[in-house]
Structures are given as C-alpha cells and as structure tokens.
C-alpha cells in the first residue's frame, strides 16, 4: 500500500449471484475472504529496499516493451467459455476462474524459478559463443573474401553497366509507350 493513502478494507464475495433469496431476513451474506486493513504503524516502520520488494509490486514496470509476447496475454475467458445452453452454477464458474488464475500465476512462478537461471546462463553462453564466432571468424573471413574478390566485383559492375543496363533501359522505353485503358461495358 502506498504511503499517505487511507487504509481500506477489501472484501471479495465468492457467493452465487442466484442465491439472493437465501438472505431474506436482512442478514448480510458471509464473506469467504476478507483482507485485513493496513495498520497505520506499518507506514512508520523503517525498512530497507529489499524488504519493501513484494510479489505484487514489480521491480521493472515494462518487461515486454516491444510487445513480443502479446500472444500470451491469456485470460480465463480466452480458455474456457460456456455457451448459454449449458451453464454451471455461478459458484463453480467463480471458483474455477479463481483457481485458474492462481494456478496459472503460481505454476508460472515455480517453473520460471526453476528454469529461468539455467536458461539465462545457457542463452548467455550461446550468445557469447555466437558473438565470438561472428566477430573473430565470420567477419574476418568475409573481409578476406571481399578483399580477394574485389577484382570480380569491379568486373561484374562493368558487365552490368555495359551489357545489362542498356538492354533493360531500351526494353523499359519500348514498353513505356504502351498504355492500358480499362472500360466497363
């Protein structure tokens, strides 16, 4: 919670919306989950920046600035959709939605926790190897080929300038005299 904001109580009702007749005697439905309000004393506690880091507050705001993974922005409704003709109860829908989101987030966190560091190290080694190979092997070899075949490049430019270019220019001028008119009949 940001400093300076008033603490608010957050309530989530996971009850079935079709069960509104259950509470005819003016009782409030029982809340299945209730977040405790933040205490004023917590704001005054001095903590280090490492302690202030949490799972809900990202360190880096934009982790996909170029939109590479737009195809992975999946929500519950993108995966599971019930037609009007067959429907489960609202409680089943709400709980399956909640379990889908929680399992999606935690399985992703666990898998990335296990695989992110080895894949990062492997990718770094691969890119370092390919960069070294390109800088020290491919580029010098290509420069040697360019230096060795400079005479061939000059000869090719002469052949194109003397034979091919005049032929293509005259063909373009001959075909440039044609005009096509489309008319509806």
PyMOL commands that place a pseudoatom at each C-alpha (Angstrom):
pseudoatom trace, name=CA, resn=UNK, resi=1, chain=A, elem=C, hetatm=0, pos=[0.000, 0.000, 0.000]
pseudoatom trace, name=CA, resn=UNK, resi=2, chain=A, elem=C, hetatm=0, pos=[1.304, 3.447, -0.815]
pseudoatom trace, name=CA, resn=UNK, resi=3, chain=A, elem=C, hetatm=0, pos=[2.107, 5.803, 1.999]
pseudoatom trace, name=CA, resn=UNK, resi=4, chain=A, elem=C, hetatm=0, pos=[-0.397, 8.556, 2.590]
pseudoatom trace, name=CA, resn=UNK, resi=5, chain=A, elem=C, hetatm=0, pos=[-3.446, 6.544, 1.496]
pseudoatom trace, name=CA, resn=UNK, resi=6, chain=A, elem=C, hetatm=0, pos=[-6.176, 5.706, 3.950]
pseudoatom trace, name=CA, resn=UNK, resi=7, chain=A, elem=C, hetatm=0, pos=[-6.372, 2.009, 4.725]
pseudoatom trace, name=CA, resn=UNK, resi=8, chain=A, elem=C, hetatm=0, pos=[-9.385, 0.408, 3.126]
pseudoatom trace, name=CA, resn=UNK, resi=9, chain=A, elem=C, hetatm=0, pos=[-10.990, -2.931, 3.776]
pseudoatom trace, name=CA, resn=UNK, resi=10, chain=A, elem=C, hetatm=0, pos=[-11.214, -5.141, 0.729]
pseudoatom trace, name=CA, resn=UNK, resi=11, chain=A, elem=C, hetatm=0, pos=[-13.922, -7.761, 0.517]
pseudoatom trace, name=CA, resn=UNK, resi=12, chain=A, elem=C, hetatm=0, pos=[-14.498, -10.318, -2.188]
pseudoatom trace, name=CA, resn=UNK, resi=13, chain=A, elem=C, hetatm=0, pos=[-17.810, -12.126, -2.281]
pseudoatom trace, name=CA, resn=UNK, resi=14, chain=A, elem=C, hetatm=0, pos=[-17.470, -15.533, -3.879]
pseudoatom trace, name=CA, resn=UNK, resi=15, chain=A, elem=C, hetatm=0, pos=[-21.129, -16.273, -3.364]
pseudoatom trace, name=CA, resn=UNK, resi=16, chain=A, elem=C, hetatm=0, pos=[-23.573, -17.357, -6.046]
pseudoatom trace, name=CA, resn=UNK, resi=17, chain=A, elem=C, hetatm=0, pos=[-25.494, -14.418, -7.512]
pseudoatom trace, name=CA, resn=UNK, resi=18, chain=A, elem=C, hetatm=0, pos=[-28.548, -16.651, -7.983]
pseudoatom trace, name=CA, resn=UNK, resi=19, chain=A, elem=C, hetatm=0, pos=[-28.718, -17.322, -4.219]
pseudoatom trace, name=CA, resn=UNK, resi=20, chain=A, elem=C, hetatm=0, pos=[-30.097, -13.874, -3.353]
pseudoatom trace, name=CA, resn=UNK, resi=21, chain=A, elem=C, hetatm=0, pos=[-33.250, -15.464, -1.879]
pseudoatom trace, name=CA, resn=UNK, resi=22, chain=A, elem=C, hetatm=0, pos=[-31.235, -17.110, 0.910]
pseudoatom trace, name=CA, resn=UNK, resi=23, chain=A, elem=C, hetatm=0, pos=[-30.911, -13.896, 2.913]
pseudoatom trace, name=CA, resn=UNK, resi=24, chain=A, elem=C, hetatm=0, pos=[-34.488, -12.649, 3.112]
pseudoatom trace, name=CA, resn=UNK, resi=25, chain=A, elem=C, hetatm=0, pos=[-34.155, -11.837, 6.821]
pseudoatom trace, name=CA, resn=UNK, resi=26, chain=A, elem=C, hetatm=0, pos=[-31.831, -8.852, 6.090]
pseudoatom trace, name=CA, resn=UNK, resi=27, chain=A, elem=C, hetatm=0, pos=[-28.664, -10.744, 7.064]
pseudoatom trace, name=CA, resn=UNK, resi=28, chain=A, elem=C, hetatm=0, pos=[-25.505, -9.950, 5.214]
pseudoatom trace, name=CA, resn=UNK, resi=29, chain=A, elem=C, hetatm=0, pos=[-24.083, -12.951, 3.327]
pseudoatom trace, name=CA, resn=UNK, resi=30, chain=A, elem=C, hetatm=0, pos=[-20.968, -14.469, 4.837]
pseudoatom trace, name=CA, resn=UNK, resi=31, chain=A, elem=C, hetatm=0, pos=[-17.789, -13.283, 3.133]
pseudoatom trace, name=CA, resn=UNK, resi=32, chain=A, elem=C, hetatm=0, pos=[-15.404, -16.067, 2.186]
pseudoatom trace, name=CA, resn=UNK, resi=33, chain=A, elem=C, hetatm=0, pos=[-12.359, -13.859, 2.042]
pseudoatom trace, name=CA, resn=UNK, resi=34, chain=A, elem=C, hetatm=0, pos=[-11.590, -10.608, 3.773]
pseudoatom trace, name=CA, resn=UNK, resi=35, chain=A, elem=C, hetatm=0, pos=[-8.360, -8.644, 3.689]
pseudoatom trace, name=CA, resn=UNK, resi=36, chain=A, elem=C, hetatm=0, pos=[-7.353, -7.069, 6.951]
pseudoatom trace, name=CA, resn=UNK, resi=37, chain=A, elem=C, hetatm=0, pos=[-6.978, -3.295, 6.805]
pseudoatom trace, name=CA, resn=UNK, resi=38, chain=A, elem=C, hetatm=0, pos=[-3.448, -1.979, 6.844]
pseudoatom trace, name=CA, resn=UNK, resi=39, chain=A, elem=C, hetatm=0, pos=[-2.258, -0.620, 10.140]
pseudoatom trace, name=CA, resn=UNK, resi=40, chain=A, elem=C, hetatm=0, pos=[-1.037, 2.939, 10.450]
pseudoatom trace, name=CA, resn=UNK, resi=41, chain=A, elem=C, hetatm=0, pos=[2.009, 1.710, 12.379]
pseudoatom trace, name=CA, resn=UNK, resi=42, chain=A, elem=C, hetatm=0, pos=[3.299, -0.224, 9.366]
pseudoatom trace, name=CA, resn=UNK, resi=43, chain=A, elem=C, hetatm=0, pos=[3.887, 3.007, 7.459]
pseudoatom trace, name=CA, resn=UNK, resi=44, chain=A, elem=C, hetatm=0, pos=[6.241, 4.336, 10.093]
pseudoatom trace, name=CA, resn=UNK, resi=45, chain=A, elem=C, hetatm=0, pos=[8.467, 1.239, 10.225]
pseudoatom trace, name=CA, resn=UNK, resi=46, chain=A, elem=C, hetatm=0, pos=[11.804, 1.898, 8.544]
pseudoatom trace, name=CA, resn=UNK, resi=47, chain=A, elem=C, hetatm=0, pos=[12.707, -0.938, 6.205]
pseudoatom trace, name=CA, resn=UNK, resi=48, chain=A, elem=C, hetatm=0, pos=[15.380, -1.496, 3.631]
pseudoatom trace, name=CA, resn=UNK, resi=49, chain=A, elem=C, hetatm=0, pos=[14.590, -1.526, -0.058]
pseudoatom trace, name=CA, resn=UNK, resi=50, chain=A, elem=C, hetatm=0, pos=[14.952, -5.302, -0.161]
pseudoatom trace, name=CA, resn=UNK, resi=51, chain=A, elem=C, hetatm=0, pos=[12.198, -5.706, 2.417]
pseudoatom trace, name=CA, resn=UNK, resi=52, chain=A, elem=C, hetatm=0, pos=[9.884, -3.346, 0.517]
pseudoatom trace, name=CA, resn=UNK, resi=53, chain=A, elem=C, hetatm=0, pos=[10.065, -5.558, -2.587]
pseudoatom trace, name=CA, resn=UNK, resi=54, chain=A, elem=C, hetatm=0, pos=[6.987, -7.729, -2.909]
pseudoatom trace, name=CA, resn=UNK, resi=55, chain=A, elem=C, hetatm=0, pos=[5.370, -10.033, -5.449]
pseudoatom trace, name=CA, resn=UNK, resi=56, chain=A, elem=C, hetatm=0, pos=[2.629, -7.515, -6.136]
pseudoatom trace, name=CA, resn=UNK, resi=57, chain=A, elem=C, hetatm=0, pos=[4.932, -4.550, -6.825]
pseudoatom trace, name=CA, resn=UNK, resi=58, chain=A, elem=C, hetatm=0, pos=[7.155, -5.264, -9.847]
pseudoatom trace, name=CA, resn=UNK, resi=59, chain=A, elem=C, hetatm=0, pos=[10.740, -4.041, -9.864]
pseudoatom trace, name=CA, resn=UNK, resi=60, chain=A, elem=C, hetatm=0, pos=[10.644, -3.367, -13.592]
pseudoatom trace, name=CA, resn=UNK, resi=61, chain=A, elem=C, hetatm=0, pos=[7.409, -1.841, -14.839]
pseudoatom trace, name=CA, resn=UNK, resi=62, chain=A, elem=C, hetatm=0, pos=[7.695, -2.670, -18.529]
pseudoatom trace, name=CA, resn=UNK, resi=63, chain=A, elem=C, hetatm=0, pos=[9.069, -6.171, -19.035]
pseudoatom trace, name=CA, resn=UNK, resi=64, chain=A, elem=C, hetatm=0, pos=[7.880, -6.549, -22.622]
pseudoatom trace, name=CA, resn=UNK, resi=65, chain=A, elem=C, hetatm=0, pos=[8.386, -3.063, -24.138]
pseudoatom trace, name=CA, resn=UNK, resi=66, chain=A, elem=C, hetatm=0, pos=[8.318, -4.281, -27.739]
pseudoatom trace, name=CA, resn=UNK, resi=67, chain=A, elem=C, hetatm=0, pos=[5.214, -6.435, -27.325]
pseudoatom trace, name=CA, resn=UNK, resi=68, chain=A, elem=C, hetatm=0, pos=[6.989, -9.672, -28.212]
pseudoatom trace, name=CA, resn=UNK, resi=69, chain=A, elem=C, hetatm=0, pos=[4.670, -11.820, -26.087]
pseudoatom trace, name=CA, resn=UNK, resi=70, chain=A, elem=C, hetatm=0, pos=[1.288, -10.255, -26.881]
pseudoatom trace, name=CA, resn=UNK, resi=71, chain=A, elem=C, hetatm=0, pos=[0.035, -13.704, -27.884]
pseudoatom trace, name=CA, resn=UNK, resi=72, chain=A, elem=C, hetatm=0, pos=[0.472, -14.905, -24.275]
pseudoatom trace, name=CA, resn=UNK, resi=73, chain=A, elem=C, hetatm=0, pos=[-1.941, -12.425, -22.706]
pseudoatom trace, name=CA, resn=UNK, resi=74, chain=A, elem=C, hetatm=0, pos=[-4.437, -15.144, -21.848]
pseudoatom trace, name=CA, resn=UNK, resi=75, chain=A, elem=C, hetatm=0, pos=[-7.375, -14.749, -19.507]
pseudoatom trace, name=CA, resn=UNK, resi=76, chain=A, elem=C, hetatm=0, pos=[-9.800, -17.308, -18.152]
pseudoatom trace, name=CA, resn=UNK, resi=77, chain=A, elem=C, hetatm=0, pos=[-12.453, -16.329, -20.715]
pseudoatom trace, name=CA, resn=UNK, resi=78, chain=A, elem=C, hetatm=0, pos=[-9.978, -16.917, -23.559]
pseudoatom trace, name=CA, resn=UNK, resi=79, chain=A, elem=C, hetatm=0, pos=[-9.579, -20.544, -22.499]
pseudoatom trace, name=CA, resn=UNK, resi=80, chain=A, elem=C, hetatm=0, pos=[-12.913, -21.575, -21.009]
pseudoatom trace, name=CA, resn=UNK, resi=81, chain=A, elem=C, hetatm=0, pos=[-16.267, -20.346, -22.292]
pseudoatom trace, name=CA, resn=UNK, resi=82, chain=A, elem=C, hetatm=0, pos=[-19.697, -21.757, -21.515]
pseudoatom trace, name=CA, resn=UNK, resi=83, chain=A, elem=C, hetatm=0, pos=[-22.454, -21.328, -24.054]
pseudoatom trace, name=CA, resn=UNK, resi=84, chain=A, elem=C, hetatm=0, pos=[-25.860, -20.097, -22.926]
pseudoatom trace, name=CA, resn=UNK, resi=85, chain=A, elem=C, hetatm=0, pos=[-27.451, -23.521, -23.494]
pseudoatom trace, name=CA, resn=UNK, resi=86, chain=A, elem=C, hetatm=0, pos=[-25.281, -25.261, -20.869]
pseudoatom trace, name=CA, resn=UNK, resi=87, chain=A, elem=C, hetatm=0, pos=[-24.107, -23.439, -17.775]
pseudoatom trace, name=CA, resn=UNK, resi=88, chain=A, elem=C, hetatm=0, pos=[-22.622, -24.478, -14.495]
pseudoatom trace, name=CA, resn=UNK, resi=89, chain=A, elem=C, hetatm=0, pos=[-23.595, -22.687, -11.323]
pseudoatom trace, name=CA, resn=UNK, resi=90, chain=A, elem=C, hetatm=0, pos=[-22.094, -19.291, -10.680]
pseudoatom trace, name=CA, resn=UNK, resi=91, chain=A, elem=C, hetatm=0, pos=[-20.091, -20.583, -7.726]
pseudoatom trace, name=CA, resn=UNK, resi=92, chain=A, elem=C, hetatm=0, pos=[-18.425, -23.230, -9.909]
pseudoatom trace, name=CA, resn=UNK, resi=93, chain=A, elem=C, hetatm=0, pos=[-17.645, -20.570, -12.508]
pseudoatom trace, name=CA, resn=UNK, resi=94, chain=A, elem=C, hetatm=0, pos=[-16.205, -18.121, -9.953]
pseudoatom trace, name=CA, resn=UNK, resi=95, chain=A, elem=C, hetatm=0, pos=[-14.133, -20.762, -8.154]
pseudoatom trace, name=CA, resn=UNK, resi=96, chain=A, elem=C, hetatm=0, pos=[-12.827, -22.270, -11.402]
pseudoatom trace, name=CA, resn=UNK, resi=97, chain=A, elem=C, hetatm=0, pos=[-11.886, -18.767, -12.556]
pseudoatom trace, name=CA, resn=UNK, resi=98, chain=A, elem=C, hetatm=0, pos=[-10.074, -18.089, -9.276]
pseudoatom trace, name=CA, resn=UNK, resi=99, chain=A, elem=C, hetatm=0, pos=[-8.285, -21.467, -9.337]
pseudoatom trace, name=CA, resn=UNK, resi=100, chain=A, elem=C, hetatm=0, pos=[-7.325, -20.975, -12.980]
pseudoatom trace, name=CA, resn=UNK, resi=101, chain=A, elem=C, hetatm=0, pos=[-5.752, -17.594, -12.259]
pseudoatom trace, name=CA, resn=UNK, resi=102, chain=A, elem=C, hetatm=0, pos=[-3.978, -18.748, -9.094]
pseudoatom trace, name=CA, resn=UNK, resi=103, chain=A, elem=C, hetatm=0, pos=[-2.638, -21.932, -10.684]
pseudoatom trace, name=CA, resn=UNK, resi=104, chain=A, elem=C, hetatm=0, pos=[-1.568, -20.066, -13.831]
pseudoatom trace, name=CA, resn=UNK, resi=105, chain=A, elem=C, hetatm=0, pos=[0.360, -17.499, -11.817]
pseudoatom trace, name=CA, resn=UNK, resi=106, chain=A, elem=C, hetatm=0, pos=[1.960, -19.914, -9.331]
pseudoatom trace, name=CA, resn=UNK, resi=107, chain=A, elem=C, hetatm=0, pos=[2.878, -22.602, -11.853]
pseudoatom trace, name=CA, resn=UNK, resi=108, chain=A, elem=C, hetatm=0, pos=[4.493, -19.901, -13.988]
pseudoatom trace, name=CA, resn=UNK, resi=109, chain=A, elem=C, hetatm=0, pos=[6.397, -18.572, -10.961]
pseudoatom trace, name=CA, resn=UNK, resi=110, chain=A, elem=C, hetatm=0, pos=[7.564, -22.054, -9.947]
pseudoatom trace, name=CA, resn=UNK, resi=111, chain=A, elem=C, hetatm=0, pos=[8.631, -23.043, -13.460]
pseudoatom trace, name=CA, resn=UNK, resi=112, chain=A, elem=C, hetatm=0, pos=[10.427, -19.740, -14.041]
pseudoatom trace, name=CA, resn=UNK, resi=113, chain=A, elem=C, hetatm=0, pos=[12.040, -20.044, -10.622]
pseudoatom trace, name=CA, resn=UNK, resi=114, chain=A, elem=C, hetatm=0, pos=[13.401, -23.443, -11.580]
pseudoatom trace, name=CA, resn=UNK, resi=115, chain=A, elem=C, hetatm=0, pos=[14.279, -22.750, -15.205]
pseudoatom trace, name=CA, resn=UNK, resi=116, chain=A, elem=C, hetatm=0, pos=[14.972, -19.015, -15.530]
pseudoatom trace, name=CA, resn=UNK, resi=117, chain=A, elem=C, hetatm=0, pos=[18.523, -19.065, -14.190]
pseudoatom trace, name=CA, resn=UNK, resi=118, chain=A, elem=C, hetatm=0, pos=[19.720, -22.176, -16.136]
pseudoatom trace, name=CA, resn=UNK, resi=119, chain=A, elem=C, hetatm=0, pos=[18.075, -20.959, -19.361]
pseudoatom trace, name=CA, resn=UNK, resi=120, chain=A, elem=C, hetatm=0, pos=[19.537, -17.467, -18.851]
pseudoatom trace, name=CA, resn=UNK, resi=121, chain=A, elem=C, hetatm=0, pos=[23.025, -18.902, -18.314]
pseudoatom trace, name=CA, resn=UNK, resi=122, chain=A, elem=C, hetatm=0, pos=[22.667, -21.208, -21.334]
pseudoatom trace, name=CA, resn=UNK, resi=123, chain=A, elem=C, hetatm=0, pos=[21.371, -18.359, -23.510]
pseudoatom trace, name=CA, resn=UNK, resi=124, chain=A, elem=C, hetatm=0, pos=[24.169, -16.072, -22.347]
pseudoatom trace, name=CA, resn=UNK, resi=125, chain=A, elem=C, hetatm=0, pos=[26.793, -18.720, -23.140]
pseudoatom trace, name=CA, resn=UNK, resi=126, chain=A, elem=C, hetatm=0, pos=[25.225, -19.389, -26.541]
pseudoatom trace, name=CA, resn=UNK, resi=127, chain=A, elem=C, hetatm=0, pos=[25.047, -15.695, -27.465]
pseudoatom trace, name=CA, resn=UNK, resi=128, chain=A, elem=C, hetatm=0, pos=[28.595, -15.134, -26.204]
pseudoatom trace, name=CA, resn=UNK, resi=129, chain=A, elem=C, hetatm=0, pos=[29.837, -18.085, -28.280]
pseudoatom trace, name=CA, resn=UNK, resi=130, chain=A, elem=C, hetatm=0, pos=[27.968, -16.917, -31.399]
pseudoatom trace, name=CA, resn=UNK, resi=131, chain=A, elem=C, hetatm=0, pos=[29.204, -13.324, -30.933]
pseudoatom trace, name=CA, resn=UNK, resi=132, chain=A, elem=C, hetatm=0, pos=[32.781, -14.516, -30.536]
pseudoatom trace, name=CA, resn=UNK, resi=133, chain=A, elem=C, hetatm=0, pos=[32.430, -16.770, -33.574]
pseudoatom trace, name=CA, resn=UNK, resi=134, chain=A, elem=C, hetatm=0, pos=[30.964, -13.953, -35.660]
pseudoatom trace, name=CA, resn=UNK, resi=135, chain=A, elem=C, hetatm=0, pos=[33.480, -11.319, -34.521]
pseudoatom trace, name=CA, resn=UNK, resi=136, chain=A, elem=C, hetatm=0, pos=[36.613, -13.455, -34.737]
pseudoatom trace, name=CA, resn=UNK, resi=137, chain=A, elem=C, hetatm=0, pos=[35.778, -15.947, -37.514]
pseudoatom trace, name=CA, resn=UNK, resi=138, chain=A, elem=C, hetatm=0, pos=[32.906, -14.975, -39.818]
pseudoatom trace, name=CA, resn=UNK, resi=139, chain=A, elem=C, hetatm=0, pos=[33.633, -11.239, -40.214]
pseudoatom trace, name=CA, resn=UNK, resi=140, chain=A, elem=C, hetatm=0, pos=[37.386, -11.660, -40.897]
pseudoatom trace, name=CA, resn=UNK, resi=141, chain=A, elem=C, hetatm=0, pos=[36.702, -14.456, -43.374]
pseudoatom trace, name=CA, resn=UNK, resi=142, chain=A, elem=C, hetatm=0, pos=[34.096, -12.339, -45.173]
pseudoatom trace, name=CA, resn=UNK, resi=143, chain=A, elem=C, hetatm=0, pos=[36.526, -9.393, -45.294]
pseudoatom trace, name=CA, resn=UNK, resi=144, chain=A, elem=C, hetatm=0, pos=[39.189, -11.700, -46.768]
pseudoatom trace, name=CA, resn=UNK, resi=145, chain=A, elem=C, hetatm=0, pos=[36.709, -12.876, -49.392]
pseudoatom trace, name=CA, resn=UNK, resi=146, chain=A, elem=C, hetatm=0, pos=[35.725, -9.253, -50.206]
pseudoatom trace, name=CA, resn=UNK, resi=147, chain=A, elem=C, hetatm=0, pos=[39.381, -8.230, -50.470]
pseudoatom trace, name=CA, resn=UNK, resi=148, chain=A, elem=C, hetatm=0, pos=[40.238, -11.270, -52.606]
pseudoatom trace, name=CA, resn=UNK, resi=149, chain=A, elem=C, hetatm=0, pos=[37.286, -10.823, -54.945]
pseudoatom trace, name=CA, resn=UNK, resi=150, chain=A, elem=C, hetatm=0, pos=[37.444, -7.033, -55.364]
pseudoatom trace, name=CA, resn=UNK, resi=151, chain=A, elem=C, hetatm=0, pos=[38.505, -7.521, -58.996]
pseudoatom trace, name=CA, resn=UNK, resi=152, chain=A, elem=C, hetatm=0, pos=[35.457, -9.771, -59.536]
pseudoatom trace, name=CA, resn=UNK, resi=153, chain=A, elem=C, hetatm=0, pos=[33.155, -7.091, -58.088]
pseudoatom trace, name=CA, resn=UNK, resi=154, chain=A, elem=C, hetatm=0, pos=[34.657, -4.488, -60.437]
pseudoatom trace, name=CA, resn=UNK, resi=155, chain=A, elem=C, hetatm=0, pos=[34.292, -6.827, -63.428]
pseudoatom trace, name=CA, resn=UNK, resi=156, chain=A, elem=C, hetatm=0, pos=[30.670, -7.570, -62.532]
pseudoatom trace, name=CA, resn=UNK, resi=157, chain=A, elem=C, hetatm=0, pos=[29.889, -3.839, -62.246]
pseudoatom trace, name=CA, resn=UNK, resi=158, chain=A, elem=C, hetatm=0, pos=[31.377, -3.281, -65.733]
pseudoatom trace, name=CA, resn=UNK, resi=159, chain=A, elem=C, hetatm=0, pos=[29.356, -6.182, -67.225]
pseudoatom trace, name=CA, resn=UNK, resi=160, chain=A, elem=C, hetatm=0, pos=[26.154, -4.850, -65.690]
pseudoatom trace, name=CA, resn=UNK, resi=161, chain=A, elem=C, hetatm=0, pos=[26.889, -1.276, -66.809]
pseudoatom trace, name=CA, resn=UNK, resi=162, chain=A, elem=C, hetatm=0, pos=[27.908, -2.175, -70.384]
pseudoatom trace, name=CA, resn=UNK, resi=163, chain=A, elem=C, hetatm=0, pos=[25.540, -5.009, -71.321]
pseudoatom trace, name=CA, resn=UNK, resi=164, chain=A, elem=C, hetatm=0, pos=[22.623, -5.398, -68.950]
pseudoatom trace, name=CA, resn=UNK, resi=165, chain=A, elem=C, hetatm=0, pos=[21.761, -1.777, -68.121]
pseudoatom trace, name=CA, resn=UNK, resi=166, chain=A, elem=C, hetatm=0, pos=[21.380, -0.564, -71.755]
pseudoatom trace, name=CA, resn=UNK, resi=167, chain=A, elem=C, hetatm=0, pos=[19.265, -3.615, -72.627]
pseudoatom trace, name=CA, resn=UNK, resi=168, chain=A, elem=C, hetatm=0, pos=[16.922, -3.055, -69.680]
pseudoatom trace, name=CA, resn=UNK, resi=169, chain=A, elem=C, hetatm=0, pos=[16.689, 0.704, -70.331]
pseudoatom trace, name=CA, resn=UNK, resi=170, chain=A, elem=C, hetatm=0, pos=[15.723, 0.147, -74.002]
pseudoatom trace, name=CA, resn=UNK, resi=171, chain=A, elem=C, hetatm=0, pos=[13.194, -2.557, -73.005]
pseudoatom trace, name=CA, resn=UNK, resi=172, chain=A, elem=C, hetatm=0, pos=[11.711, -0.163, -70.452]
pseudoatom trace, name=CA, resn=UNK, resi=173, chain=A, elem=C, hetatm=0, pos=[11.410, 2.643, -73.041]
pseudoatom trace, name=CA, resn=UNK, resi=174, chain=A, elem=C, hetatm=0, pos=[9.780, 0.284, -75.555]
pseudoatom trace, name=CA, resn=UNK, resi=175, chain=A, elem=C, hetatm=0, pos=[7.246, -0.940, -73.021]
pseudoatom trace, name=CA, resn=UNK, resi=176, chain=A, elem=C, hetatm=0, pos=[6.708, 2.569, -71.665]
pseudoatom trace, name=CA, resn=UNK, resi=177, chain=A, elem=C, hetatm=0, pos=[4.845, 3.533, -74.856]
pseudoatom trace, name=CA, resn=UNK, resi=178, chain=A, elem=C, hetatm=0, pos=[2.023, 1.110, -74.154]
pseudoatom trace, name=CA, resn=UNK, resi=179, chain=A, elem=C, hetatm=0, pos=[-0.986, 2.335, -72.237]
pseudoatom trace, name=CA, resn=UNK, resi=180, chain=A, elem=C, hetatm=0, pos=[-3.875, 0.290, -70.960]
pseudoatom trace, name=CA, resn=UNK, resi=181, chain=A, elem=C, hetatm=0, pos=[-7.344, 1.777, -70.551]
pseudoatom trace, name=CA, resn=UNK, resi=182, chain=A, elem=C, hetatm=0, pos=[-9.959, -0.139, -68.588]
pseudoatom trace, name=CA, resn=UNK, resi=183, chain=A, elem=C, hetatm=0, pos=[-13.572, 0.453, -69.528]
pseudoatom trace, name=CA, resn=UNK, resi=184, chain=A, elem=C, hetatm=0, pos=[-16.763, -1.118, -68.211]
pseudoatom trace, name=CA, resn=UNK, resi=185, chain=A, elem=C, hetatm=0, pos=[-19.190, -2.325, -70.796]
for i in range(1, 185): cmd.bond("trace and resi %d" % i, "trace and resi %d" % (i + 1))
show_as sticks, trace
zoom trace
